Amino acid sequence: MTDQALSGAQSVDRALGLLAVVRRNAAEGIGLSGLMQESGLNKPTVRRLMLALIRAGLVEQDEASRRYHLGEEAFVMGALAAGRHGLLEITGESLRRLTDASEDTAFFSVMRRGHSVCLQREEGRFPIRTHVLVAGEHHPLGIGAGSAALLAELSDEEIEQVISENAAELAARYPQYTAEVLHEQVCRARAEGHSLNPGLVLANSWAIGMAVHYPDGRVAGALSIAAIDSRMGDARRAELVTLMRTEKARIEQKLERMFAPRASAGATLGNRRRQG
């Protein structure tokens, strides 16, 4: 192996080591000095590797505290790798209830660096289905109902940035999604508490989306239900929105219970440190 290859492998090992340090301090985050202490690396090396992890979306740095936390990409990777327990189990139960009640197809999607990623798809029993979205598929934020619900959760400034960054991809793959259309969808989702895709991706495929939140208010992801246009009249859309609100509340209640023990443990640890 060449010296250059050895150096590259060493950098990867060190970056993964720093990522593990951030993971071990996930509850409160960790500062630069803590990373240096736990990793044994000097400041320039830590800064360089953390910037690389941030660019990859694996780590985020809080602007106020300057502490490092796991990023969106780390969450998506963990969610996709999750087995029986965790977010996918919680949302999976709700997706199954939605498909049982509606007979149409339900999804759960998350945000990832200006895009939405479908983590789960649950098929309904209705014989005619829409196949516009599959698990693992990426779309620019705003493309589709779940993705539109996620876009509406961002600040106006963030929305402008996302639309600008995705402009080339939108023009090439989704010319029907102009900036004006995306803004209209955001306004509607904010006003009504749910998004609507009226066949913009596929003409006969309509969908409704609704954001789900963590206990601290951060967006966890979005539920959506897709069906052929003939099954998305005003009355039925109202029924589906009611079903989705019920499942949104169930998921958020479960997330609150899931995070409560961690929050209590973090508070206890903080009290012990102050007392020490």
C-alpha positions in Angstrom: 0.0 0.0 0.0 1.4 3.5 -0.9 2.0 6.2 1.6 -0.9 8.2 0.2 -3.3 5.2 0.6 -2.1 4.7 4.2 -2.7 8.4 4.9 -6.2 8.2 3.4 -7.0 5.1 5.4 -5.7 6.8 8.6 -7.9 9.8 8.0 -11.0 7.6 7.5 -10.2 5.8 10.7 -9.8 9.1 12.6 -13.0 10.6 11.2 -15.0 7.5 12.1 -13.4 7.6 15.6 -14.6 11.2 16.0 -18.0 10.3 14.7 -18.2 7.6 17.5 -17.2 10.2 20.0 -20.1 12.4 18.9 -22.4 9.4 19.1 -21.4 8.7 22.6 -22.2 12.3 23.5 -25.4 12.5 21.5 -27.7 13.7 24.3 -25.8 16.9 25.1 -23.4 17.2 22.2 -19.7 17.8 22.5 -17.4 20.7 22.0 -14.0 20.9 20.2 -12.0 20.5 23.4 -14.0 17.4 24.4 -13.3 15.9 20.9 -9.6 16.6 21.3 -9.5 15.1 24.8 -11.4 11.9 23.9 -9.7 11.3 20.5 -6.2 12.4 21.4 -6.0 14.4 18.2 -4.7 17.9 17.8 -7.0 20.9 17.1 -6.2 21.3 13.3 -6.8 17.6 12.7 -10.1 17.6 14.6 -11.3 20.7 12.8 -10.4 19.3 9.4 -12.1 16.0 10.0 -15.2 17.5 11.6 -15.7 19.8 8.6 -15.5 16.7 6.4 -18.2 14.9 8.5 -20.4 18.1 8.4 -20.1 18.2 4.6 -21.2 14.6 4.5 -24.2 15.4 6.7 -23.1 13.0 9.5 -22.4 15.7 12.0 -24.0 19.1 12.7 -22.6 22.0 14.8 -25.0 24.1 16.9 -24.5 27.7 16.0 -25.2 29.0 19.5 -23.3 26.4 21.7 -20.8 25.4 19.0 -21.2 21.8 20.2 -21.3 19.0 17.7 -24.3 16.6 17.3 -25.2 13.8 15.0 -26.5 15.0 11.6 -29.4 14.2 9.4 -27.4 11.7 7.3 -26.5 9.8 10.4 -30.2 9.7 11.4 -31.2 8.4 7.9 -28.5 5.7 8.0 -29.6 4.7 11.4 -33.3 4.7 10.5 -32.7 2.6 7.4 -30.6 0.1 9.4 -33.0 -0.1 12.3 -34.6 -3.4 13.0 -37.4 -4.1 15.3 -37.1 -1.1 17.6 -37.0 2.7 17.1 -38.6 5.1 14.8 -39.4 2.7 12.0 -41.3 0.4 14.4 -43.3 3.3 15.7 -44.2 4.7 12.3 -44.7 1.2 10.8 -47.5 0.5 13.2 -49.2 3.8 12.1 -48.7 3.1 8.4 -50.3 -0.3 8.8 -53.3 1.3 10.5 -53.6 3.9 7.8 -53.5 1.3 5.0 -56.0 -0.9 6.8 -58.4 2.0 7.2 -58.0 3.6 3.8 -57.0 0.6 1.7 -54.5 2.9 -0.1 -50.7 3.2 0.2 -49.0 5.0 3.0 -45.5 6.3 3.4 -43.1 7.8 6.0 -40.4 10.2 4.7 -37.6 12.3 6.3 -35.6 15.3 5.3 -32.0 14.9 4.1 -30.0 17.9 3.0 -32.6 19.6 0.9 -34.3 16.4 -0.2 -36.8 13.9 1.2 -36.1 10.2 1.6 -38.9 7.6 1.7 -38.0 5.3 4.6 -41.2 3.2 4.6 -43.9 2.2 2.2 -47.0 0.2 3.2 -49.2 -1.2 0.5 -53.0 -0.9 0.8 -55.6 -3.5 -0.3 -57.2 -1.4 -3.0 -56.4 -3.2 -6.3 -55.4 -0.1 -8.3 -52.3 1.4 -6.7 -49.9 4.3 -7.4 -46.2 3.5 -7.6 -44.8 7.0 -7.5 -42.6 6.5 -4.4 -40.6 3.5 -3.1 -38.5 3.0 0.1 -35.1 4.6 -0.3 -36.1 7.0 -3.1 -34.9 10.6 -2.9 -36.8 13.7 -4.2 -36.0 17.4 -3.8 -38.0 18.9 -1.0 -41.5 19.8 -2.2 -41.8 17.0 -4.7 -44.8 14.9 -3.5 -47.1 15.3 -0.6 -44.8 14.1 2.2 -41.9 16.1 0.8 -44.1 19.2 0.6 -45.2 18.8 4.2 -41.5 18.7 5.2 -40.6 21.8 3.1 -43.4 23.7 4.8 -41.7 23.0 8.2 -38.7 25.1 7.2 -38.3 28.8 7.7 -39.0 31.1 4.8 -35.2 31.7 4.4 -34.5 28.0 4.5 -37.2 27.4 1.8 -35.6 30.0 -0.5 -32.2 28.3 0.0 -33.6 24.8 -0.8 -35.4 26.0 -3.9 -32.3 27.8 -5.1 -30.0 24.8 -4.4 -32.4 22.4 -6.2 -33.2 24.7 -9.1 -31.2 22.7 -11.7 -32.6 19.4 -10.6 -36.2 20.8 -10.5 -35.9 22.2 -14.0 -34.5 19.0 -15.4 -36.7 16.4 -13.7 -39.7 18.3 -12.4 -40.4 21.3 -14.6 -44.0 21.4 -13.4 -42.7 22.3 -9.9 -41.8 26.0 -10.4 -40.8 28.2 -7.5 -44.3 29.6 -7.5 -45.9 26.2 -7.3 -43.7 25.2 -4.4 -44.5 28.4 -2.5 -48.2 27.8 -3.1 -47.9 24.3 -1.7 -46.1 25.6 1.4 -48.7 28.3 2.0 -51.5 25.7 1.7 -49.8 23.2 4.0 -49.2 25.8 6.7 -52.8 27.1 6.5 -54.5 23.7 6.5 -52.0 21.6 8.5 -51.4 19.2 5.7 -50.1 19.2 2.1 -51.7 18.1 -1.1 -50.1 16.7 -4.3 -52.9 17.0 -6.9 -51.3 14.7 -9.5 -48.2 16.9 -10.1 -45.8 14.0 -10.2 -48.1 11.5 -12.0 -51.3 12.8 -13.4 -53.6 10.2 -11.8 -51.7 9.9 -8.5 -52.8 12.2 -5.7 -51.5 12.3 -2.2 -51.8 14.0 1.2 -48.9 14.6 3.6 -48.6 15.6 7.2 -45.5 16.4 9.3 -44.6 14.6 12.5 -42.6 16.2 15.3 -40.2 15.2 18.0 -41.0 16.3 21.6 -38.7 19.3 21.2 -40.6 20.5 18.1 -38.1 19.4 15.5 -39.6 17.7 12.5 -39.2 13.9 12.6 -40.6 13.2 9.2 -43.9 13.1 7.3 -46.7 10.7 6.8 -48.4 10.6 3.4 -51.2 8.6 1.7 -51.3 8.2 -2.0 -54.3 7.1 -4.1 -55.6 7.3 -7.7 -57.4 10.6 -8.4 -60.9 9.1 -8.3 -60.3 8.2 -4.7 -59.3 11.7 -3.7 -62.5 13.8 -3.8 -63.1 16.5 -1.2 -65.1 14.3 1.2 -62.6 11.4 1.1 -59.6 13.7 1.5 -61.2 15.0 4.7 -61.6 11.5 6.0 -58.0 10.7 5.2 -56.8 13.9 6.9 -58.6 12.8 10.1 -57.0 9.4 9.9 -53.6 10.9 9.5 -54.0 13.4 12.4 -54.9 10.5 14.6 -51.7 8.6 13.6 -49.6 11.7 13.8 -50.7 12.2 17.4 -50.0 8.5 18.2 -46.5 8.7 16.8 -45.7 11.9 18.6 -47.0 10.4 21.9 -44.8 7.4 21.4 -41.8 9.6 20.5 -42.4 11.6 23.7 -42.3 8.4 25.7 -39.2 7.2 23.8 -37.2 10.3 24.6 -38.5 10.9 28.1 -36.1 8.3 29.7 -33.2 9.8 27.8 -34.1 13.3 28.8 -34.4 12.3 32.5 -31.0 10.5 32.3 -29.4 13.6 30.8 -30.9 15.8 33.5 -29.7 13.4 36.2 -26.2 13.4 34.7 -26.1 17.2 34.5 -27.2 17.4 38.2 -24.5 15.0 39.2 -21.9 17.0 37.4 -23.0 20.3 39.0 -23.1 18.7 42.4 -19.6 17.2 41.8 
